[in-house]
Amino acid sequence: HKCERIAHFATHYAALIRQVHPRCIIGAYMCPWLPTEFEGALSRIFAQDYELLAPAIDVFTPLIYGKKSGRPASWGQEFLENSAAFVPANRKVQLILDALDGHDSLTATAAATAPSWGIQIFSGAQIFSDTESAQIFKRAVEKIHATAMG
């Protein structure tokens, strides 16, 4: 029931946005848990159901903050590679990574066989202020783009 209510709100507000900006890409930040984790907590606690939200949401953005969540650097890659099982095929997934997770998280995400539609970095200023880190980011984005283009 909670998932349906949240999906209804998303549909309502997406319709309002699209009335004014018909080509607007609408996204939603998501809890990064798989639907099967923690006894279905994604829907049970967070009321997030990708299938129900899909009519309103173009891009789903799970917040992959590995160190803060006690997860490995490969978490983003694992999420992407599992996402086909629960994200509708006509919807995009764009991860947000945490700069605290360092280069390993970014590199692992770029290695995913199911690429992220784009990439966001929380607290990314520290990455872009360092030339070496910025180059690692650039290479990761290029790899994601190449994988997406086939």
C-alpha positions as a Python dict, from the first residue, in 0.01 Angstrom:
ca = {
    (1, 'H'): (0, 0, 0),
    (2, 'K'): (279, 247, 88),
    (3, 'C'): (454, 180, -243),
    (4, 'E'): (136, 256, -434),
    (5, 'R'): (91, 585, -245),
    (6, 'I'): (447, 695, -320),
    (7, 'A'): (409, 592, -685),
    (8, 'H'): (85, 792, -702),
    (9, 'F'): (261, 1102, -568),
    (10, 'A'): (543, 1052, -819),
    (11, 'T'): (296, 1018, -1106),
    (12, 'H'): (105, 1327, -995),
    (13, 'Y'): (414, 1548, -969),
    (14, 'A'): (571, 1410, -1286),
    (15, 'A'): (253, 1504, -1473),
    (16, 'L'): (269, 1859, -1335),
    (17, 'I'): (634, 1891, -1440),
    (18, 'R'): (569, 1750, -1786),
    (19, 'Q'): (281, 1994, -1842),
    (20, 'V'): (527, 2282, -1814),
    (21, 'H'): (842, 2107, -1941),
    (22, 'P'): (737, 1814, -2163),
    (23, 'R'): (1094, 1707, -2241),
    (24, 'C'): (1217, 1723, -1882),
    (25, 'I'): (1399, 1412, -1763),
    (26, 'I'): (1260, 1319, -1423),
    (27, 'G'): (1475, 1135, -1176),
    (28, 'A'): (1449, 995, -827),
    (29, 'Y'): (1717, 934, -569),
    (30, 'M'): (1675, 581, -440),
    (31, 'C'): (1780, 372, -146),
    (32, 'P'): (2058, 156, -294),
    (33, 'W'): (1934, -176, -159),
    (34, 'L'): (1826, -452, -390),
    (35, 'P'): (1457, -543, -354),
    (36, 'T'): (1559, -880, -207),
    (37, 'E'): (1786, -738, 64),
    (38, 'F'): (1691, -700, 429),
    (39, 'E'): (1364, -889, 394),
    (40, 'G'): (1232, -655, 127),
    (41, 'A'): (1311, -337, 321),
    (42, 'L'): (1329, -131, 1),
    (43, 'S'): (953, -159, -42),
    (44, 'R'): (857, -246, 315),
    (45, 'I'): (1034, 47, 482),
    (46, 'F'): (1126, 294, 207),
    (47, 'A'): (812, 236, -4),
    (48, 'Q'): (1022, 228, -321),
    (49, 'D'): (912, -5, -598),
    (50, 'Y'): (1087, 44, -931),
    (51, 'E'): (805, -111, -1133),
    (52, 'L'): (540, 112, -975),
    (53, 'L'): (757, 426, -1001),
    (54, 'A'): (865, 365, -1361),
    (55, 'P'): (572, 546, -1530),
    (56, 'A'): (676, 866, -1351),
    (57, 'I'): (1054, 830, -1330),
    (58, 'D'): (1294, 832, -1626),
    (59, 'V'): (1620, 790, -1432),
    (60, 'F'): (1668, 609, -1102),
    (61, 'T'): (1967, 724, -897),
    (62, 'P'): (2065, 495, -611),
    (63, 'L'): (2296, 655, -357),
    (64, 'I'): (2599, 423, -353),
    (65, 'Y'): (2793, 545, -51),
    (66, 'G'): (3011, 241, 12),
    (67, 'K'): (3225, 335, 313),
    (68, 'K'): (2934, 502, 491),
    (69, 'S'): (2728, 187, 439),
    (70, 'G'): (3000, -68, 512),
    (71, 'R'): (2996, -193, 152),
    (72, 'P'): (3285, -282, -80),
    (73, 'A'): (3412, -63, -364),
    (74, 'S'): (3238, -301, -605),
    (75, 'W'): (2891, -215, -471),
    (76, 'G'): (2800, 15, -760),
    (77, 'Q'): (2911, -242, -1015),
    (78, 'E'): (2712, -513, -838),
    (79, 'F'): (2404, -291, -823),
    (80, 'L'): (2421, -215, -1195),
    (81, 'E'): (2472, -578, -1290),
    (82, 'N'): (2171, -684, -1081),
    (83, 'S'): (1947, -394, -1186),
    (84, 'A'): (1799, -564, -1493),
    (85, 'A'): (1611, -794, -1256),
    (86, 'F'): (1408, -509, -1103),
    (87, 'V'): (1447, -187, -1304),
    (88, 'P'): (1213, -178, -1605),
    (89, 'A'): (1407, -208, -1931),
    (90, 'N'): (1291, 130, -2061),
    (91, 'R'): (1428, 316, -1758),
    (92, 'K'): (1780, 433, -1683),
    (93, 'V'): (2000, 386, -1377),
    (94, 'Q'): (2252, 658, -1295),
    (95, 'L'): (2458, 598, -984),
    (96, 'I'): (2570, 859, -739),
    (97, 'L'): (2899, 760, -578),
    (98, 'D'): (3069, 914, -277),
    (99, 'A'): (3408, 1079, -319),
    (100, 'L'): (3503, 924, 17),
    (101, 'D'): (3500, 585, -154),
    (102, 'G'): (3797, 686, -368),
    (103, 'H'): (3903, 567, -709),
    (104, 'D'): (3823, 200, -656),
    (105, 'S'): (3448, 258, -648),
    (106, 'L'): (3459, 466, -964),
    (107, 'T'): (3681, 216, -1145),
    (108, 'A'): (3460, -79, -1044),
    (109, 'T'): (3148, 107, -1156),
    (110, 'A'): (3309, 177, -1494),
    (111, 'A'): (3381, -197, -1530),
    (112, 'A'): (3013, -292, -1498),
    (113, 'T'): (2873, -487, -1792),
    (114, 'A'): (2545, -298, -1742),
    (115, 'P'): (2664, 64, -1757),
    (116, 'S'): (2539, 352, -1550),
    (117, 'W'): (2351, 604, -1767),
    (118, 'G'): (2571, 872, -1620),
    (119, 'I'): (2757, 929, -1300),
    (120, 'Q'): (2729, 1169, -1011),
    (121, 'I'): (2985, 1214, -735),
    (122, 'F'): (2880, 1334, -391),
    (123, 'S'): (3145, 1579, -263),
    (124, 'G'): (3310, 1560, -603),
    (125, 'A'): (3499, 1888, -567),
    (126, 'Q'): (3792, 1705, -410),
    (127, 'I'): (3814, 1476, -712),
    (128, 'F'): (3815, 1758, -963),
    (129, 'S'): (4066, 1968, -770),
    (130, 'D'): (4326, 1692, -809),
    (131, 'T'): (4457, 1639, -1163),
    (132, 'E'): (4525, 1266, -1122),
    (133, 'S'): (4182, 1202, -970),
    (134, 'A'): (4014, 1407, -1243),
    (135, 'Q'): (4191, 1196, -1507),
    (136, 'I'): (4073, 875, -1339),
    (137, 'F'): (3719, 1014, -1342),
    (138, 'K'): (3755, 1107, -1710),
    (139, 'R'): (3874, 756, -1803),
    (140, 'A'): (3591, 599, -1604),
    (141, 'V'): (3333, 814, -1782),
    (142, 'E'): (3485, 727, -2119),
    (143, 'K'): (3466, 355, -2034),
    (144, 'I'): (3104, 386, -1919),
    (145, 'H'): (3019, 569, -2242),
    (146, 'A'): (3197, 309, -2458),
    (147, 'T'): (3014, 24, -2283),
    (148, 'A'): (2680, 201, -2322),
    (149, 'M'): (2739, 257, -2693),
    (150, 'G'): (2829, -107, -2744),
}
